[in-house]
Amino acid sequence: MEFEDGEGAKYTISLDGDLSREKVLKILDMVELLGGAKEPAPQISPDTTLGRLYRLIEERFPVGYSTSTDIQELYEDEYQRPIRLSTVSTYLSRLSERGLLKRERTHSGLAYRRVRIEQRKILGE
């Protein structure tokens, strides 16, 4: 993984061996401390369904993939109100189109993960 801090210094991190979610989160925390992982300021109102869905993804799925069903269940648990799976899928698609989520087809359907700025640079997005 390569990134730059706000002062132009370049960093390269190589990972080898067994990686756990906790280890990856620690590495991402270090990247943020060095100033190389400033999150985009999404133009999403937090008072909308779209904003609430994105906030849940940021907080509960910072690393790794989740499905529309995962997000639907989380939303219903968090806000104690139903949301249709088609609504969740539509909003996840919109977040993907805005470059805030990466969509990937898996054997069981579509999965989404959050995109950080340094990932966009690495992926050429």
C-alpha positions as CSV (number, residue, x, y, z in Angstrom):
1,M,0.0,0.0,0.0
2,E,1.4,3.4,-0.9
3,F,0.2,6.8,0.2
4,E,1.4,10.4,0.6
5,D,0.9,12.7,3.6
6,G,-0.1,16.3,3.4
7,E,3.5,17.4,3.1
8,G,4.4,15.3,0.1
9,A,6.3,12.5,1.9
10,K,5.6,9.1,0.3
11,Y,5.1,5.9,2.4
12,T,5.0,2.3,1.3
13,I,3.6,-0.4,3.6
14,S,4.0,-4.0,2.8
15,L,1.9,-6.6,4.6
16,D,2.9,-10.3,5.0
17,G,1.6,-13.1,7.0
18,D,-1.7,-13.6,8.8
19,L,-3.8,-10.4,8.9
20,S,-6.7,-9.9,11.1
21,R,-9.3,-7.2,11.0
22,E,-7.8,-5.6,14.1
23,K,-4.3,-5.5,12.5
24,V,-5.6,-3.9,9.3
25,L,-7.5,-1.3,11.4
26,K,-4.4,-0.4,13.3
27,I,-2.5,0.1,10.0
28,L,-5.3,2.3,8.7
29,D,-5.2,4.3,11.9
30,M,-1.4,4.8,11.5
31,V,-2.0,6.0,7.9
32,E,-4.6,8.5,9.1
33,L,-2.2,9.7,11.8
34,L,0.4,10.4,9.2
35,G,-2.1,12.5,7.3
36,G,-2.4,10.2,4.3
37,A,-6.0,9.1,4.6
38,K,-8.1,12.1,4.7
39,E,-11.7,11.0,4.1
40,P,-13.7,12.7,1.4
41,A,-16.3,15.1,2.7
42,P,-19.3,13.4,1.1
43,Q,-22.1,15.8,0.1
44,I,-24.7,13.7,1.9
45,S,-27.1,15.1,4.4
46,P,-27.0,13.0,7.6
47,D,-30.7,13.5,8.0
48,T,-31.6,11.5,4.9
49,T,-31.9,7.7,4.5
50,L,-28.8,7.8,2.2
51,G,-26.9,9.7,4.8
52,R,-27.9,7.3,7.6
53,L,-26.9,4.3,5.5
54,Y,-23.5,5.8,4.7
55,R,-22.9,6.7,8.3
56,L,-23.7,3.1,9.3
57,I,-21.3,1.7,6.7
58,E,-18.5,4.1,7.9
59,E,-19.0,3.1,11.6
60,R,-19.8,-0.6,11.3
61,F,-18.0,-1.7,8.1
62,P,-14.9,0.4,7.9
63,V,-12.9,-2.4,6.4
64,G,-14.2,-5.4,4.4
65,Y,-17.2,-6.1,2.3
66,S,-20.9,-6.1,3.3
67,T,-24.0,-7.0,1.3
68,S,-27.3,-5.2,0.8
69,T,-28.9,-7.6,3.3
70,D,-26.2,-6.8,5.9
71,I,-26.9,-3.1,5.6
72,Q,-30.6,-3.6,5.6
73,E,-30.5,-5.6,8.9
74,L,-28.1,-3.1,10.5
75,Y,-30.3,-0.2,9.5
76,E,-33.5,-1.8,10.8
77,D,-31.7,-2.7,14.1
78,E,-30.2,0.8,14.5
79,Y,-33.3,2.9,13.6
80,Q,-36.1,0.5,14.6
81,R,-38.0,0.9,11.4
82,P,-38.2,-1.2,8.2
83,I,-36.5,-0.4,5.0
84,R,-37.0,-2.3,1.8
85,L,-34.1,-4.3,0.4
86,S,-34.6,-2.6,-3.0
87,T,-34.2,0.8,-1.3
88,V,-31.0,-0.2,0.3
89,S,-29.7,-1.6,-3.0
90,T,-30.6,1.6,-4.8
91,Y,-28.7,3.8,-2.3
92,L,-25.7,1.5,-2.2
93,S,-25.6,1.8,-6.0
94,R,-25.7,5.6,-5.7
95,L,-22.9,5.6,-3.2
96,S,-20.9,3.4,-5.5
97,E,-21.5,5.8,-8.4
98,R,-20.2,8.7,-6.3
99,G,-17.0,6.8,-5.6
100,L,-17.7,6.3,-1.9
101,L,-18.2,2.6,-2.1
102,K,-16.6,-0.1,-4.3
103,R,-19.0,-2.7,-5.7
104,E,-17.8,-6.2,-6.4
105,R,-19.7,-9.2,-7.8
106,T,-19.4,-12.3,-5.6
107,H,-20.7,-15.8,-6.0
108,S,-23.7,-14.8,-3.9
109,G,-24.4,-11.4,-5.4
110,L,-23.0,-7.9,-5.0
111,A,-20.9,-6.8,-2.1
112,Y,-19.8,-3.3,-1.2
113,R,-16.9,-1.8,0.8
114,R,-15.9,1.7,1.7
115,V,-13.3,3.4,-0.4
116,R,-10.7,5.6,1.2
117,I,-8.7,8.2,-0.7
118,E,-5.4,6.2,-0.7
119,Q,-7.3,3.3,-2.2
120,R,-8.6,5.5,-4.9
121,K,-5.1,6.5,-5.8
122,I,-3.8,3.0,-5.8
123,L,-6.7,1.7,-7.9
124,G,-6.4,4.6,-10.3
125,E,-9.9,5.7,-9.6
